[in-house]
Amino acid sequence: MSTDDRFAKQRIADDLEEPVREAGNLARRLGLTPYPVNYWVVDYDEMNELIAYGGFQKRYPHWRWGMQYDRQQKQGQFLGGKAFEIVNNDDPAHAFLQESNTLADQKAVITHVEAHGDFFANNEWFGMFSDGAPRSAGEAGRDRGPDAAGMLARHADTIREYMQDPDIDRGEVERFIDHVLCLEDNIDQHEPYSPVETADEHFEDIEGVDVADQLDELDLSEEVKRQVFDDEWLDAQRDDEDGISFPAHPEKDVLGFLRKHGMAYDESAGKAVDMEDWQKDLLEMLRREAYYFAPQKMTKVMNEGWAAYWESLMMTGERFAGDDEFVLYADHMAQVLGSPGLNPYKLGMEIWEYVENTENRREIVERLLRVDGVTWRAFHDVVDFGAVQDLLEPPAWLRDVAGHLDELDPDDPRVDAEGLEQARGGEIDVEKYPWKVLTYEGLAQRHYSLVKPQYRGFVSRVSQSELERVSRYMFDDSRYDSVEDALADVDYTRGWERMREIRESHNDVTFLDEFLTQEFVDDNDYFTYEYTHASGDYRVTSTDHEDVKKKLMLNFTNFGKPTVVVEDGNYRNRNELLLAHQYNGVMLDLSQAQSVLKRVFELWGRPVNLLTIVKEFDDHDIEVAKRRDREPEPKEVGKRIRYDGDQITVEDVSWEAVEHLAATDIDYNTKPDEWLA
């Protein structure tokens, strides 16, 4: 870096010092508790490198990074794409700001990053990969998060050393990485990472001859067998003969199973041999990295929606964007939310706003149902919703803190007494930072969602079924004499508190499953579309929320990838590997599946098999369907794909062999286990 570049970056960093400090303060005043964040100013090329490396400065040597860097550069040059920020899940987190961004963009990035830091620190799926060590006495009470940058740097150094080792062929290392990366999403993302234990001793085929068959031919007594072989191995042989596979239950962590039981294929000897130490080490390192990145893939919609929500509230609701920056920020935010395709920012933010609105509405409804004369049956007839909206409006002093500074009561729980004293003494620029005079409760009322213009009709749209449900589970029997008295007790923080509860425990699958309701689909104009054989193109097929939910689940369950598990590590008692595709109504791409099996063979060292289900259409049925403008009924057929190191074979199998993989109903909103018949 030249001296001029360093000076330029230092000037930018100096200008950002106050926004960084105050964005962190505002985030915490709003109830967020992010990891500490270190901000770095980088140029255009450095930003592209960081994006290619997944947000980290040091990764192992591999061609994938160069390919991703090239793609990122071309996107910026030819498609108009722009990288605003990148932040990683680390403690402290590291965020990178592109020096060419405007101050409005930098502020947007900083507020966005603070919300990401809160999500990283508090979501339990990210917590499954945290360090777990207690913080020092001077730090917050939460346990320390991950040291991901350190872990990835150590992995990079180790792999680089293997590549430079004169006894190890660099090309072999790169090819081995390719084999593993092909399976990087085949882990059990619902379990915390733990290193693979040493594999149990087990007998391998000798020159293609099955050991168990040889024992049967020798006709040895049980006493002799037990003197030579241990009970566990003999029981395993009987279990295999009785149709009980190894492992006893389908294993989702395919990488872990291959690390524990996999071998390498020695082409010159024509048989499987133990993996080299560097292969075992590399496989475990890449598996560990897969577990680290899994939570980010599992919570993409939640995490980006969460960050977009709080960024918008800080930048617009609290005017963190200055008057001269507001229009530019609004334009860029509109571009982000308006991006085509499945947009996690837009979908996530809309669901978070819906969660906030429904929880706030429930609070209002519970209060109103305790008013004398208001019942769930007569609710819409007796409640004056216009009056309700007026009563929910925040007082003038809360909307315009600077204009009513002398009227604020330091004993009001919505007012920060210390901040008020500083503001009155001129120590705080209350025009720029009015939130410094308010408490969390004050900010919650100031930004209460149900008084926003776009949601003013939300309370009145509550359904009769929802009213009945709320009424049935109201355990507080206190009553109010009037609507005014009832709304005076409203807890304005309830929506935010509910959002935080959900942020702690959910991932995208459970998030969409629980909160993507018919009301949400109708309000936000979601629908499904399908390819139809009758017309030969795509058509809108449904606006039912269950259909929309199932369609969306394809993109999130198991990272949007097919769920494949290890079903048998000693298939047909020949040490062949049997994988099974847990079919959810969507076919595998068979050509890709065959390519993947070739990769798996390199990690197993022996033949590999894959069971799956495919849909087959009869040509005559398709023609009839076209004439009648309806869809033909496919026939589901079981297939077994096998690769023996030399050739691929695909054969039909009986329905009984794959029936356990079939779903009785295509239910994308559940875990793969629950798809099974």
SENUKOL-467059 format. One record per residue (C-alpha): residue in three letters; x, y negated, z. Coordinates in steps of 0.25 Angstrom, whole numbers, padded with zeros to 4 digits, always signed. Layout:
AlaXYZ;...
//
This chain:
Met+0000+0000+0000;Ser+0005-0014-0004;Thr+0007-0025+0006;Asp-0004-0033-0001;Asp-0014-0021+0001;Arg-0011-0020+0015;Phe-0013-0034+0018;Ala-0026-0033+0010;Lys-0031-0022+0018;Gln-0027-0029+0031;Arg-0035-0041+0027;Ile-0048-0032+0024;Ala-0045-0024+0037;Asp-0045-0038+0045;Asp-0058-0042+0039;Leu-0064-0029+0043;Glu-0060-0029+0057;Glu-0072-0036+0062;Pro-0082-0028+0054;Val-0076-0015+0058;Arg-0077-0019+0073;Glu-0091-0025+0073;Ala-0097-0014+0064;Gly-0092-0004+0075;Asn-0098-0013+0086;Leu-0111-0014+0079;Ala-0111+0001+0076;Arg-0109+0004+0091;Arg-0120-0006+0095;Leu-0130+0001+0086;Gly-0127+0014+0093;Leu-0117+0021+0084;Thr-0105+0027+0090;Pro-0095+0030+0079;Tyr-0081+0035+0079;Pro-0070+0024+0079;Val-0068+0020+0065;Asn-0054+0016+0059;Tyr-0056+0008+0046;Trp-0046+0008+0035;Val-0045-0002+0023;Val-0042+0006+0010;Asp-0041+0002-0005;Tyr-0049+0009-0016;Asp-0039+0020-0019;Glu-0038+0023-0005;Met-0053+0024-0003;Asn-0054+0034-0014;Glu-0043+0042-0008;Leu-0050+0043+0005;Ile-0063+0046-0001;Ala-0057+0057-0009;Tyr-0050+0062+0004;Gly-0064+0063+0011;Gly-0061+0050+0020;Phe-0047+0054+0025;Gln-0033+0049+0021;Lys-0026+0063+0021;Arg-0031+0076+0015;Tyr-0024+0088+0010;Pro-0019+0088-0005;His-0029+0093-0015;Trp-0034+0089-0028;Arg-0049+0087-0023;Trp-0044+0074-0017;Gly-0039+0068-0030;Met-0052+0073-0037;Gln-0060+0065-0027;Tyr-0052+0053-0028;Asp-0053+0053-0043;Arg-0068+0054-0042;Gln-0069+0043-0032;Gln-0061+0034-0040;Lys-0069+0037-0053;Gln-0082+0034-0045;Gly-0077+0021-0041;Gln-0072+0017-0055;Phe-0083+0022-0064;Leu-0095+0024-0055;Gly-0094+0012-0047;Gly-0093+0020-0034;Lys-0087+0012-0022;Ala-0082+0018-0009;Phe-0086+0009+0003;Glu-0081+0018+0014;Ile-0076+0031+0019;Val-0075+0036+0034;Asn-0072+0049+0040;Asn-0077+0057+0051;Asp-0065+0055+0061;Asp-0063+0050+0075;Pro-0059+0039+0073;Ala-0066+0038+0059;His-0058+0032+0048;Ala-0066+0023+0038;Phe-0060+0017+0025;Leu-0064+0003+0019;Gln-0061+0000+0005;Glu-0053-0013+0004;Ser-0061-0018-0008;Asn-0074-0017-0002;Thr-0081-0030+0002;Leu-0083-0034+0017;Ala-0098-0030+0016;Asp-0094-0016+0011;Gln-0084-0015+0022;Lys-0094-0019+0033;Ala-0104-0009+0027;Val-0093+0002+0027;Ile-0089-0001+0041;Thr-0103+0000+0046;His-0106+0012+0038;Val-0093+0019+0044;Glu-0097+0016+0058;Ala-0110+0023+0056;His-0102+0035+0050;Gly-0093+0035+0062;Asp-0105+0036+0071;Phe-0110+0048+0063;Phe-0097+0055+0063;Ala-0096+0053+0078;Asn-0110+0057+0082;Asn-0115+0068+0072;Glu-0113+0082+0078;Trp-0109+0088+0064;Phe-0097+0079+0064;Gly-0095+0082+0079;Met-0093+0097+0075;Phe-0079+0093+0069;Ser-0075+0083+0080;Asp-0063+0084+0088;Gly-0071+0085+0101;Ala-0059+0079+0109;Pro-0064+0069+0120;Arg-0060+0055+0117;Ser-0051+0047+0126;Ala-0056+0039+0138;Gly-0056+0026+0130;Glu-0065+0032+0119;Ala-0080+0035+0118;Gly-0085+0048+0125;Arg-0088+0055+0112;Asp-0078+0066+0109;Arg-0068+0063+0098;Gly-0071+0066+0083;Pro-0063+0073+0073;Asp-0049+0069+0069;Ala-0052+0072+0054;Ala-0041+0064+0048;Gly-0031+0071+0056;Met-0036+0085+0053;Leu-0037+0082+0038;Ala-0023+0076+0038;Arg-0017+0088+0045;His-0024+0097+0035;Ala-0018+0089+0024;Asp-0004+0090+0029;Thr-0005+0105+0031;Ile-0011+0108+0017;Arg+0000+0099+0011;Glu+0010+0107+0018;Tyr+0005+0120+0013;Met+0005+0114-0001;Gln+0020+0110+0000;Asp+0024+0123+0006;Pro+0033+0130-0004;Asp+0027+0143+0000;Ile+0013+0139-0004;Asp+0008+0136-0018;Arg+0002+0122-0018;Gly-0008+0126-0029;Glu-0012+0138-0020;Val-0015+0128-0008;Glu-0024+0119-0017;Arg-0031+0131-0023;Phe-0034+0136-0009;Ile-0039+0123-0005;Asp-0049+0123-0017;His-0054+0137-0013;Val-0057+0131+0001;Leu-0063+0118-0003;Cys-0073+0126-0012;Leu-0079+0131+0001;Glu-0077+0119+0010;Asp-0092+0117+0012;Asn-0094+0132+0016;Ile-0092+0130+0031;Asp-0102+0131+0042;Gln-0104+0116+0044;His-0114+0118+0055;Glu-0103+0123+0064;Pro-0091+0116+0070;Tyr-0077+0119+0064;Ser-0069+0129+0070;Pro-0056+0135+0065;Val-0058+0149+0059;Glu-0053+0160+0069;Thr-0043+0171+0064;Ala-0051+0182+0056;Asp-0054+0195+0062;Glu-0046+0206+0057;His-0053+0214+0046;Phe-0049+0224+0036;Glu-0048+0220+0021;Asp-0049+0229+0009;Ile-0037+0236+0005;Glu-0034+0236-0010;Gly-0049+0235-0012;Val-0053+0247-0004;Asp-0063+0245+0008;Val-0057+0249+0021;Ala-0071+0253+0027;Asp-0073+0262+0015;Gln-0059+0269+0018;Leu-0063+0271+0033;Asp-0076+0278+0029;Glu-0068+0287+0019;Leu-0058+0291+0030;Asp-0070+0295+0039;Leu-0063+0291+0052;Ser-0070+0293+0065;Glu-0075+0281+0073;Glu-0065+0284+0084;Val-0053+0283+0073;Lys-0059+0271+0067;Arg-0060+0263+0080;Gln-0045+0267+0083;Val-0041+0260+0070;Phe-0051+0249+0068;Asp-0058+0240+0078;Asp-0072+0240+0082;Glu-0075+0227+0075;Trp-0070+0231+0062;Leu-0077+0244+0062;Asp-0090+0237+0066;Ala-0089+0227+0055;Gln-0088+0239+0045;Arg-0100+0245+0050;Asp-0107+0231+0050;Asp-0104+0230+0035;Glu-0109+0243+0032;Asp-0122+0240+0039;Gly-0123+0227+0031;Ile-0119+0217+0041;Ser-0109+0207+0035;Phe-0096+0200+0040;Pro-0099+0190+0045;Ala-0111+0194+0053;His-0118+0181+0048;Pro-0116+0172+0036;Glu-0104+0163+0038;Lys-0106+0149+0033;Asp-0092+0145+0036;Val-0086+0151+0023;Leu-0073+0144+0024;Gly-0072+0149+0039;Phe-0075+0163+0035;Leu-0064+0163+0023;Arg-0054+0157+0033;Lys-0056+0168+0043;His-0058+0180+0033;Gly-0053+0175+0019;Met-0041+0180+0012;Ala-0033+0177+0000;Tyr-0032+0185-0013;Asp-0018+0190-0017;Glu-0020+0191-0032;Ser-0007+0199-0034;Ala-0010+0209-0023;Gly-0025+0209-0027;Lys-0030+0208-0013;Ala-0034+0199-0002;Val-0023+0194+0007;Asp-0023+0185+0020;Met-0023+0170+0017;Glu-0010+0163+0019;Asp-0009+0154+0031;Trp-0010+0142+0023;Gln-0023+0146+0017;Lys-0029+0149+0030;Asp-0025+0136+0036;Leu-0030+0128+0024;Leu-0043+0135+0024;Glu-0045+0132+0038;Met-0041+0117+0036;Leu-0051+0115+0025;Arg-0062+0122+0032;Arg-0059+0113+0044;Glu-0060+0101+0034;Ala-0073+0106+0029;Tyr-0079+0106+0043;Tyr-0074+0092+0045;Phe-0081+0087+0033;Ala-0094+0095+0034;Pro-0101+0085+0043;Gln-0099+0074+0033;Lys-0106+0083+0023;Met-0117+0087+0032;Thr-0121+0073+0036;Lys-0119+0065+0024;Val-0133+0059+0023;Met-0134+0057+0038;Asn-0120+0051+0039;Glu-0121+0042+0027;Gly-0135+0038+0031;Trp-0131+0035+0045;Ala-0120+0026+0040;Ala-0129+0019+0030;Tyr-0140+0016+0040;Trp-0130+0010+0051;Glu-0122+0002+0040;Ser-0135-0004+0035;Leu-0140-0008+0049;Met-0127-0014+0052;Met-0124-0021+0039;Thr-0138-0026+0037;Gly-0146-0025+0050;Glu-0135-0031+0058;Arg-0129-0039+0046;Phe-0115-0034+0047;Ala-0115-0037+0033;Gly-0113-0053+0032;Asp-0123-0061+0025;Asp-0113-0062+0013;Glu-0111-0047+0013;Phe-0125-0042+0015;Val-0130-0042+0000;Leu-0117-0035-0004;Tyr-0119-0024+0007;Ala-0134-0022+0004;Asp-0130-0020-0011;His-0119-0010-0008;Met-0128-0003+0002;Ala-0139-0002-0008;Gln-0129+0005-0018;Val-0125+0015-0007;Leu-0140+0019-0004;Gly-0144+0018-0019;Ser-0134+0028-0024;Pro-0140+0039-0032;Gly-0141+0054-0029;Leu-0142+0059-0015;Asn-0137+0047-0007;Pro-0134+0051+0008;Tyr-0133+0036+0012;Lys-0147+0033+0007;Leu-0153+0046+0011;Gly-0146+0046+0025;Met-0150+0032+0028;Glu-0164+0033+0024;Ile-0166+0045+0033;Trp-0159+0038+0045;Glu-0169+0026+0043;Tyr-0180+0036+0043;Val-0175+0043+0055;Glu-0174+0029+0062;Asn-0188+0025+0057;Thr-0195+0038+0061;Glu-0189+0038+0075;Asn-0193+0023+0077;Arg-0207+0026+0072;Arg-0208+0037+0082;Glu-0204+0028+0093;Ile-0215+0018+0089;Val-0226+0028+0087;Glu-0223+0034+0100;Arg-0225+0020+0107;Leu-0237+0017+0099;Leu-0244+0031+0102;Arg-0243+0027+0117;Val-0251+0014+0115;Asp-0266+0016+0120;Gly-0275+0018+0108;Val-0264+0023+0099;Thr-0265+0038+0095;Trp-0258+0046+0084;Arg-0271+0048+0077;Ala-0275+0033+0077;Phe-0261+0028+0076;His-0262+0022+0062;Asp-0275+0016+0065;Val-0272+0008+0078;Val-0258+0004+0077;Asp-0255-0010+0070;Phe-0242-0007+0063;Gly-0240-0021+0059;Ala-0240-0025+0074;Val-0231-0013+0077;Gln-0220-0018+0067;Asp-0221-0032+0073;Leu-0219-0027+0087;Leu-0207-0019+0082;Glu-0200-0031+0076;Pro-0187-0035+0084;Pro-0188-0048+0091;Ala-0182-0060+0084;Trp-0170-0061+0093;Leu-0166-0047+0090;Arg-0168-0050+0075;Asp-0160-0063+0076;Val-0150-0062+0087;Ala-0142-0074+0084;Gly-0154-0083+0082;His-0159-0079+0096;Leu-0147-0077+0104;Asp-0151-0086+0116;Glu-0164-0078+0117;Leu-0158-0065+0119;Asp-0159-0058+0133;Pro-0146-0052+0138;Asp-0155-0042+0146;Asp-0163-0037+0134;Pro-0158-0023+0131;Arg-0157-0026+0117;Val-0147-0037+0119;Asp-0132-0035+0122;Ala-0130-0045+0134;Glu-0115-0046+0132;Gly-0116-0048+0117;Leu-0127-0059+0120;Glu-0117-0066+0129;Gln-0106-0066+0119;Ala-0115-0070+0108;Arg-0120-0082+0116;Gly-0106-0085+0120;Gly-0102-0085+0105;Glu-0093-0073+0106;Ile-0102-0065+0096;Asp-0106-0070+0082;Val-0120-0066+0084;Glu-0124-0070+0070;Lys-0114-0060+0065;Tyr-0116-0049+0075;Pro-0130-0050+0082;Trp-0129-0036+0086;Lys-0119-0039+0096;Val-0129-0045+0105;Leu-0139-0033+0104;Thr-0139-0019+0110;Tyr-0141-0006+0103;Glu-0156-0008+0107;Gly-0157-0022+0102;Leu-0151-0017+0088;Ala-0160-0005+0088;Gln-0172-0015+0089;Arg-0166-0025+0080;His-0165-0014+0069;Tyr-0177-0006+0072;Ser-0180+0001+0059;Leu-0196+0000+0059;Val-0196-0015+0058;Lys-0188-0015+0046;Pro-0196-0019+0034;Gln-0194-0006+0026;Tyr-0200+0002+0038;Arg-0211-0007+0043;Gly-0221+0003+0039;Phe-0214+0015+0045;Val-0222+0016+0058;Ser-0236+0015+0051;Arg-0232+0027+0042;Val-0231+0037+0054;Ser-0239+0049+0050;Gln-0250+0055+0058;Ser-0242+0068+0060;Glu-0231+0060+0066;Leu-0240+0052+0075;Glu-0246+0065+0080;Arg-0232+0071+0082;Val-0227+0059+0090;Ser-0239+0059+0098;Arg-0238+0074+0102;Tyr-0224+0072+0107;Met-0225+0059+0115;Phe-0222+0063+0129;Asp-0222+0049+0135;Asp-0236+0046+0139;Ser-0234+0031+0142;Arg-0244+0022+0136;Tyr-0244+0008+0130;Asp-0255-0003+0131;Ser-0251-0009+0117;Val-0243-0007+0105;Glu-0234-0019+0110;Asp-0231-0012+0123;Ala-0228+0001+0115;Leu-0218-0005+0105;Ala-0211-0013+0116;Asp-0206+0000+0121;Val-0200+0004+0108;Asp-0186+0010+0108;Tyr-0180+0004+0096;Thr-0167+0013+0097;Arg-0175+0026+0095;Gly-0172+0027+0080;Trp-0157+0024+0081;Glu-0157+0034+0093;Arg-0164+0045+0084;Met-0154+0042+0073;Arg-0142+0044+0082;Glu-0148+0058+0087;Ile-0150+0063+0073;Arg-0136+0058+0069;Glu-0130+0066+0080;Ser-0136+0080+0076;His-0140+0080+0061;Asn-0134+0083+0048;Asp-0139+0080+0034;Val-0147+0093+0034;Thr-0154+0092+0047;Phe-0156+0077+0045;Leu-0163+0078+0032;Asp-0171+0090+0037;Glu-0177+0082+0049;Phe-0179+0068+0043;Leu-0182+0069+0029;Thr-0197+0069+0030;Gln-0208+0067+0021;Glu-0209+0052+0026;Phe-0195+0050+0023;Val-0196+0056+0009;Asp-0208+0048+0005;Asp-0202+0035+0011;Asn-0189+0036+0003;Asp-0194+0043-0010;Tyr-0186+0056-0009;Phe-0190+0067-0019;Thr-0184+0080-0025;Tyr-0182+0083-0039;Glu-0179+0096-0046;Tyr-0174+0102-0059;Thr-0186+0108-0066;His-0186+0119-0076;Ala-0199+0115-0082;Ser-0194+0101-0086;Gly-0179+0104-0087;Asp-0176+0091-0078;Tyr-0178+0086-0064;Arg-0191+0082-0058;Val-0196+0076-0045;Thr-0201+0088-0037;Ser-0205+0084-0023;Thr-0206+0072-0013;Asp-0209+0082-0002;His-0199+0080+0010;Glu-0196+0095+0011;Asp-0192+0096-0004;Val-0184+0083-0003;Lys-0177+0088+0010;Lys-0174+0102+0004;Lys-0168+0095-0009;Leu-0159+0086+0000;Met-0154+0098+0008;Leu-0147+0104-0004;Asn-0137+0092-0003;Phe-0135+0094+0012;Thr-0136+0108+0017;Asn-0122+0114+0017;Phe-0117+0101+0011;Gly-0126+0104-0001;Lys-0118+0116-0005;Pro-0123+0130-0005;Thr-0123+0138+0008;Val-0114+0150+0006;Val-0110+0159+0018;Val-0101+0171+0020;Glu-0110+0183+0021;Asp-0100+0194+0021;Gly-0085+0195+0022;Asn-0085+0210+0019;Tyr-0095+0211+0008;Arg-0098+0225+0005;Asn-0087+0229+0014;Arg-0076+0224+0004;Asn-0071+0212+0011;Glu-0078+0203+0000;Leu-0084+0190+0004;Leu-0099+0188+0002;Leu-0104+0174+0002;Ala-0119+0171+0002;His-0126+0158-0003;Gln-0137+0154+0006;Tyr-0147+0151-0005;Asn-0157+0140-0002;Gly-0164+0140-0016;Val-0152+0133-0023;Met-0143+0142-0032;Leu-0128+0142-0031;Asp-0121+0137-0044;Leu-0116+0151-0047;Ser-0104+0146-0055;Gln-0099+0138-0044;Ala-0102+0149-0034;Gln-0093+0158-0042;Ser-0081+0148-0042;Val-0083+0147-0027;Leu-0082+0162-0025;Lys-0068+0162-0032;Arg-0064+0151-0022;Val-0069+0160-0011;Phe-0062+0172-0016;Glu-0049+0165-0014;Leu-0052+0163+0001;Trp-0057+0177+0003;Gly-0047+0185-0005;Arg-0058+0195-0009;Pro-0071+0196-0017;Val-0081+0186-0014;Asn-0096+0187-0016;Leu-0108+0177-0016;Leu-0122+0180-0014;Thr-0132+0170-0019;Ile-0146+0168-0025;Val-0149+0162-0039;Lys-0162+0157-0046;Glu-0165+0163-0059;Phe-0175+0158-0069;Asp-0182+0166-0080;Asp-0181+0159-0093;His-0196+0163-0096;Asp-0200+0157-0083;Ile-0193+0144-0086;Glu-0200+0142-0099;Val-0213+0145-0093;Ala-0211+0135-0082;Lys-0207+0124-0092;Arg-0220+0126-0099;Arg-0228+0126-0087;Asp-0220+0114-0080;Arg-0216+0122-0068;Glu-0204+0128-0062;Pro-0200+0143-0064;Glu-0198+0152-0052;Pro-0183+0156-0051;Lys-0179+0170-0047;Glu-0169+0171-0035;Val-0158+0181-0038;Gly-0147+0186-0029;Lys-0133+0185-0034;Arg-0119+0189-0029;Ile-0107+0183-0035;Arg-0093+0190-0033;Tyr-0079+0186-0036;Asp-0068+0196-0034;Gly-0056+0187-0038;Asp-0057+0191-0052;Gln-0072+0189-0057;Ile-0085+0184-0053;Thr-0097+0193-0053;Val-0112+0189-0051;Glu-0122+0199-0048;Asp-0137+0200-0044;Val-0140+0205-0030;Ser-0153+0210-0024;Trp-0162+0200-0018;Glu-0160+0207-0004;Ala-0145+0203-0005;Val-0148+0188-0006;Glu-0161+0187+0001;His-0155+0183+0014;Leu-0149+0171+0007;Ala-0162+0166+0001;Ala-0171+0155+0007;Thr-0185+0158+0009;Asp-0187+0143+0007;Ile-0178+0133+0001;Asp-0175+0125+0014;Tyr-0163+0116+0012;Asn-0165+0108+0025;Thr-0160+0119+0034;Lys-0147+0126+0037;Pro-0143+0137+0027;Asp-0146+0148+0038;Glu-0161+0143+0037;Trp-0162+0145+0022;Leu-0161+0160+0024;Ala-0173+0169+0022;
//
